[in-house]
Amino acid sequence: MLTWYQSTFAIILFGFILTYFLPYWWLVVPVAGLSLLFGKKYRSAMPAFLSGFIGVALLWLIWMLFFQYQNDGILAGRIAGVLNISSAWLLIVISCCISGFLGGLGGLCGYYARMFFR
Amino acid sequence: MRLIKLLIALLFTSLFTYLLNTPPAQLPVLGKQLQSGKAATLPAIGQFLSPSHGFWQNASSKNLKFSGIQHADLKDKVDVTFDDRLVPHLFAQNDHDLYFAQGYVTAQLRLWQMEFITYAAAGRLSEIVGARALDLDKKTRRLGLHKAAEQTIALQESDPVAAEVIEAYTAGVNAYIEQLSDKELPIEYKLLNYRPEPWSPYKSALLLKSMSNDLTGRNHDIEHTNALVKFGMDDFMRLYPDVFEGQDPIIPNDKVWDFEPVLVDTTEIRAKLNAEKVDMEKQAQLFPPMESDPFFDRPIENLGSNNWAVSGERSASGHPILCNDPHLRLRLPSIWVEMQLQTPDMNVYGVTLPGSPNIVIGFNEHIAWGVTNAGRDIKDYYRIAFSGEERTHYVFNGERRPITRKKETYKVRHEADVEESILYTHHGPMPFADANTTSGDPKEELAMRWQANYGSNEMRTFYDLNRSKNYDDYRSALKTYECPAQNFVFASKTGDIAISQQGKFPVKWERQGKAILNGWDEINDWHGYIPFEHNPYIKNPGRGFVSSANQHPAAPNYPYYYAGPTFEFYRNRRLNQQLSIMDDATVEAMKQLQNDNYNLLAAETLPVLLSYLNEGDLNEQELKAYRTLKAWNFMNDHDQLGPSIFEAWFTAIEKQLWDELEDKERPMVMPAKVVSSKFMTTLPDDPFMDKVATPEKETAKDIARSSFQTAVIKLMQWSENNSKEYEWGAYRGLVVQHMARIDAFSHFDLPIGGNKGILNATSQFAGPSWRMVVELGDKMEAWGVYPGGQDGNPGSPYYDDMLGKWAKGEYYKLNFYKQVPSEDSEQVLDTYQLTP
């Protein structure tokens, strides 16, 4: 049984390790896996989705902030310009939402799989 | 029910992953519509945004770390040291390893740029961006440069030295490409969603040919023909003279040409054929009016360069000083990359074009050299007489000759290949002809003879220059240099200075190729080439300096005929005036001269122009502008108003003075600024002063007055539209543009003065692309700067870090190491080794 912050930490850790070596969409695997194995406490689909969303979005956020810091924000500012987005921070928020949504869907898969196999 | 919920969750997850993972142009239904537009190259959004694989991976830090590799091709280890500006210093044990390392390191810094240029030069951009580049690609291939690059590699293969260099360099670039993972790809590959292909000697050859296009592509033959027909030879030569009166050529006027020239004997030919055949005016009258295509005839505006060397007798230190600043298109990543190359036999520092081995402009422990463009016309159009409607043959010397059709295949992203043939005559390609259809445009019947369209082994020249120890080595290195013709300035530690104009120049009869030639008479063909020894050069002239700034190479007594579309008249004279009064030249003074903003055109023209105005006739705003001009010191500094007023006024004068040239049917080019200036100051009642559209008969005074009103109105409007004063730097504008024209990767409106025709030769899109000053003392000391940075990555702090200093006219001291510097040195940012 994992607490929510243990599960978030696990998503960040395994998500980082997996996508460091494998394509980025492997993010869904630890989320779905955790939700499948330890998702007992999720009384509905919503917490499963949110836990995946927050874990993955946080992973991307931390990762992006690391680059933002080491690069003084040079590149993100320019890419925001290329994509016609008003600032690098908005680009970061959008990126977190996209990855979070993917993570959330992963959480749902795990949750419904658990329901199915129970 | 539970199964259905699970399946729905899986379906949505897969669908969303699919959307994130698919480039928009490859999506079903929607994708098809995107394929022809700008969205054709968009990457998959998830991959691009992900910090693990996307653009974030290119967000590098100031403490950049690069890595070397182990490679079986290497014979020995190579030490690579990056200094604090990210200039790589390569220390190899042999030539092969050195050029392997140069290829590897250049790719590490500039892979996307060097590859993109070669795609553009080969007419293959449609492979990257899709159908919207197809027309551009077709035009590019009709230039024929990709065929010339093929000839170049054949030549290199027959030269064992050149072959070793280019093969090692290619292997080095490819060693870098092979180990490059998706996440490490340069940002532009990720943005445009493609991958690098293997490098080849052909690509390096393409690069130099593309440079030849920039530097020798400009051509006024079509406009000259129009003008010749409209005005006749006398007026034509007044507007477009071969030589400018009062010109100060590269080789001083007192030079004696003590050789027997290889001439086209036109008197003999005139007698044998008839006089009309070598009469450009009579020929021009045979041709219908045409309109040129800027792609072919004006590849880039305002290119040029300055270089000079001052002898030890004229320098404060007693050592020679050599300077060079090539004015090229200002680009990011920069057109140059800076490097030091060392083997036990050689130690050289300078800049080269990414993708081209060796150092192109630089110095070693014995000599320094630099280049400026010769600017001579080596591109001629010939009007072909087709034999029959089918365009399979043409008539030459009364005989029927076949037209060669060379098939070109264009790969187009997202679409089927397109095939098309290009027509070739013995003159060269027919750049305006479509092999299958005709639009009736008379240009379609033109063939082009162009020196850039021949294979040539310039790489060997630079290889030899990099190793030159003295004047004789330098002269001998130039022998292999053909195109684009350059003025090679030289100085040696032993105290020699020299300048040579080197290139392969055709021997021409007088005025041959100044306008379109008929392509059916042999008399109009090129008749051999000027021998190497007959090209203009001079060693240790009495005046104690040598210099060039794209002006005429020699005085009119030079025994060969030549012309050029854009010979300089002001920059060179300002340079020589300054050099000749400088008895104790210092490095500091040389730097100031490279950044000199003195407007000689204005200094020689403005006093007369102002005398045409009466204060009493001027309104308030005109009076203000008039007084600003009166008080102006002729310096085109970025924060002055005077240069903007003068520029706007002179432009308006040109338009009104040359209203006769405005002819929609027969477009013509503006005469050189010196011609306009001389007309306005010395020929006030010339018939050209009269405005065609008015019944009155105008003089220079009328032109000056009405154009002054126009100029002031224009400046006021500019200020209103931009809500700021028309200070010169802002009014001229200056863009350092990313090669793929991505605005977010470009820089706009740097505060820098200068102008074309001024030593600090800036224009909207071009300017000093590398400023270098070398003092050849006991220890070589050099300073340099260029508008950009060493790293081609727009996500790097080293992408544009030199721009600020460049705009201010400041320099970096160059680190020229004797041996591998200590890793602990403050100048050293990163080191690695390449090992066998």
Chai-1 contact restraints between the chains, C-beta under 6 A:
chainA,res_idxA,chainB,res_idxB,connection_type,confidence,min_distance_angstrom,max_distance_angstrom,comment,restraint_id
A,T19,B,S52,contact,1.0,0.0,6.0,A-B,restraint_1
A,Y24,B,S50,contact,1.0,0.0,6.0,A-B,restraint_2
A,Y24,B,S52,contact,1.0,0.0,6.0,A-B,restraint_3
A,Y24,B,H53,contact,1.0,0.0,6.0,A-B,restraint_4
A,W25,B,T17,contact,1.0,0.0,6.0,A-B,restraint_5
A,W60,B,P51,contact,1.0,0.0,6.0,A-B,restraint_6
A,W63,B,P51,contact,1.0,0.0,6.0,A-B,restraint_7
A,M64,B,P51,contact,1.0,0.0,6.0,A-B,restraint_8
A,F67,B,W56,contact,1.0,0.0,6.0,A-B,restraint_9
A,F67,B,A59,contact,1.0,0.0,6.0,A-B,restraint_10
A,Q70,B,S61,contact,1.0,0.0,6.0,A-B,restraint_11
A,N71,B,A59,contact,1.0,0.0,6.0,A-B,restraint_12
A,L75,B,N58,contact,1.0,0.0,6.0,A-B,restraint_13
A,L75,B,A59,contact,1.0,0.0,6.0,A-B,restraint_14
A,L75,B,G795,contact,1.0,0.0,6.0,A-B,restraint_15
A,R78,B,A744,contact,1.0,0.0,6.0,A-B,restraint_16
A,R78,B,F745,contact,1.0,0.0,6.0,A-B,restraint_17
A,R78,B,P794,contact,1.0,0.0,6.0,A-B,restraint_18
A,I79,B,F55,contact,1.0,0.0,6.0,A-B,restraint_19
A,G81,B,A744,contact,1.0,0.0,6.0,A-B,restraint_20
A,V82,B,I742,contact,1.0,0.0,6.0,A-B,restraint_21
A,V82,B,A744,contact,1.0,0.0,6.0,A-B,restraint_22
A,S95,B,L49,contact,1.0,0.0,6.0,A-B,restraint_23
A,L105,B,F12,contact,1.0,0.0,6.0,A-B,restraint_24
A,L105,B,T13,contact,1.0,0.0,6.0,A-B,restraint_25
A,L105,B,F16,contact,1.0,0.0,6.0,A-B,restraint_26
A,L108,B,A9,contact,1.0,0.0,6.0,A-B,restraint_27
A,C109,B,A9,contact,1.0,0.0,6.0,A-B,restraint_28
A,C109,B,L10,contact,1.0,0.0,6.0,A-B,restraint_29
A,C109,B,T13,contact,1.0,0.0,6.0,A-B,restraint_30
A,Y112,B,K5,contact,1.0,0.0,6.0,A-B,restraint_31
A,Y112,B,L6,contact,1.0,0.0,6.0,A-B,restraint_32
A,Y112,B,A9,contact,1.0,0.0,6.0,A-B,restraint_33
A,A113,B,L6,contact,1.0,0.0,6.0,A-B,restraint_34
A,M115,B,R2,contact,1.0,0.0,6.0,A-B,restraint_35
A,F116,B,R2,contact,1.0,0.0,6.0,A-B,restraint_36
A,F116,B,L3,contact,1.0,0.0,6.0,A-B,restraint_37
A,F116,B,L6,contact,1.0,0.0,6.0,A-B,restraint_38
